[in-house]
Amino acid sequence: MTDAAAASEPLIHSHGHHSDYAESNGEADVDEGTLVRPGVFIWVLTFCAGVSGLLFGYDTGVISSTLVSIGTDLSAHPLSTLDKSLITSSTSLFALIASPLTGVLADHWGRKRVILLADVLFVGGALWQALTATVWGMIIGRSIVGLAVGSASFVVPLYISELSPSPFRGRLVTVASLFITGGQVVAYIVGWLFSTHAHGWRWMVGLGALPAAIQFLILGFMPETPRWLIKASHKDQAKRVLLQVYGGGDEIKNIVDAVLRRVEREVLEEEEAARGRAHPEAPKHELGVKLAKINDGFAQLIAVDGNRRALIIACMLQGFQQLCGFNSLMYFSATIFSLVGFRSPTLTSLSIALTNFAFTLVAFHSIDRVGRRRILLYSIPIMVIGLSLCSVAFNFVNIPSHEVATNNPAENVAGAVWPVVILVAMIIYVAGYAIGMGNVPWQQSELFPLSVRSLGSGLATATNWGSNFLIGLTFLPMMEGLTPVGTFALYTVICIACWFTVWRIYPETCGLSLEEVGGLLKDGWGVQDSVRRARERKHATS
Ligand SMILES: O[C@H]1[C@H](O)[C@@H](O)[C@H](O)[C@@H](O)[C@H]1O
C-alpha cells in the first residue's frame, strides 16, 4: 500500500473483537474499536464543516473590539450602555431562537442544508453590519448573525458526530471547538489590527462574510451524513458515504455493514414505535403529517425515559458551560483588566483567548483516551482553583463599584502584585475550562437516539445560548452589586455544583457507537455500567 493510501484508510488492529453491547444483544457486530486512526476523507469533511465553528468564534469574539471602535459612526453620540447591551445580547438572543427551529429543520432538510442556510445568514449578517449607518441597523445585523451562530453551533457537531467512526468521534467533534476558539483568537487579533483605522470596525465585522462564502461553495461537494440518509431511505448513498469515511478493505466492509445494520435497526424500531403511537385519525395531508411528526418528536423527547435523561444531561452540561462565567471573560476581560490597572487591556485579554485555544488542543489530544466524564471530573477542580484565587485576589484590589460602569482604571491598586495574581488565576481558570467544559458539552448529539437527535441537540444548544444571554446581561451589574469578590465566588459555587452533577449523572460515552449510547441511558443514568465498560475497553485495546 502507498503512504497516501495508507493515510486515507483508517488502519485497523488485526485482532478484531466484538462490541460488548452487540454481544449483550445476541449479535456479533464487528467492533469499530479495531480502527486505529481516522482517514483523510473524514478529516477533510471535519475541517470543511469546522469553518462554521470559526465563524461562530469570530462573530462572538469580534464584538468586544467592535464596540470600542464604533465611536460616533452610528449616531451623533458615542454608543450608550443600552446600545452596547442591545448590540451584544441580540446575537445570543437570536441564536437561542434559531437553535431549536433549525433542530427541526435538520431532520426534514438534512444536516447539510442547515449548514448552507447558516452560511447565507453569516454572509448576509456580516455585510449588513459592515454597511449599516444606524444603531438599529447594527442590532439587526447582529441578530442575523445570531440566527447563523445558533444554527451552526448545533448542526456542525451533529454533522461531524454522525459521520465519525466512534473511536475518534470525541476528537473530531473537538475540532469544531478548536475552530471556535481559534476564531475567537483571530477576532481579537483582527480587532487589535483594525482598531486604529478610521471605520476599521466595518472591516472587522464584514470580514466574517469571506469564510462563509467559501464554505458555501465547498458544501456542494460534501456528503449528507449516513445516519440522516438512512432515515430518509437513501441506503445506497449512505453505504457509499460510509465506505468513503472508513476506507476500503474486506475487514472495513464488514464494519461498514455492521454500522449500516445498526442504524437501520434503530430506524425500523423507531418507525414501528411511531406507527404504534399514531392516532387512528392522524392527518393525511403533507403539512399535517409533518406537524404531527414534530409534535411526536417533542413528546418522545420528554416521555421516553432514555431520551429524557439524554436531554437532561445535554442541557445540564450546556447550561453549566455558560453559567460558570467563561464568556464574561470573553466579552469583558478587557474591561476587567483596565479596571485593575493593566496598561494594555486588549493585549492582556488576548492571553485569555490564546489560553482557551491552546488548552482546547490539549482536550483534542486526550478526549478519546481519557474519556468525556473523566476529563470533566479532572478539569472542573482546576476551574474552581482559578476562580477562587481570583475571588481572593480581588479582595486586595480596590475597585470602587461605580467605576465598573464607567470603566475607569482603578487608581489605588494595591501594588502590581495582585493584578498579576488575578491574571494568572484567570489563566488557570480558562485552561481548566478549555480542557473540559469548553468542549465536552458539544459532544451532546451522541447522547440522543437518531429519532430525536437533531431536536434534542437543538434544545440543548438553546440552553447554551439562553445561559450565555443571562451571563452577558448580569456580569457587569453583578460586579457592581455583588462586587468582583462575590461575582467570582458565585461562579466558583456554580462550578462545584457542576462537578457533583457530572459525577452523579453523566455516564462515560467515549468509544461507544452512537447506537450503543442510547442503550446505556434506557434504564438509568448508566454511570457505573459505562465506567466499567470504558475500563474493560481500555484493557482490551492496551
Ligand atoms: O465551546 C465554546 C467555546 O468554549 C468558546 O470559547 C465560548 O465562547 C463558547 O461560548 C463555547 O460554547
The ligand as a MOL file (V3000), in Angstrom:
LIG
                    3D

  0  0  0     0  0            999 V3000
M  V30 BEGIN CTAB
M  V30 COUNTS 12 12 0 0 0
M  V30 BEGIN ATOM
M  V30 1 O -17.3760 25.9140 23.3170 0
M  V30 2 C -17.3540 27.2920 23.1390 0
M  V30 3 C -16.0030 27.8510 23.4780 0
M  V30 4 O -15.6480 27.4360 24.7410 0
M  V30 5 C -15.9800 29.3400 23.3810 0
M  V30 6 O -14.7400 29.8190 23.7880 0
M  V30 7 C -17.0930 30.0160 24.1410 0
M  V30 8 O -17.0720 31.3900 23.9030 0
M  V30 9 C -18.4250 29.4520 23.7610 0
M  V30 10 O -19.4580 30.0420 24.4910 0
M  V30 11 C -18.4550 27.9620 23.9420 0
M  V30 12 O -19.6960 27.4630 23.5750 0
M  V30 END ATOM
M  V30 BEGIN BOND
M  V30 1 1 1 2
M  V30 2 1 2 3
M  V30 3 1 2 11
M  V30 4 1 3 4
M  V30 5 1 3 5
M  V30 6 1 5 6
M  V30 7 1 5 7
M  V30 8 1 7 8
M  V30 9 1 7 9
M  V30 10 1 9 10
M  V30 11 1 9 11
M  V30 12 1 11 12
M  V30 END BOND
M  V30 END CTAB
M  END
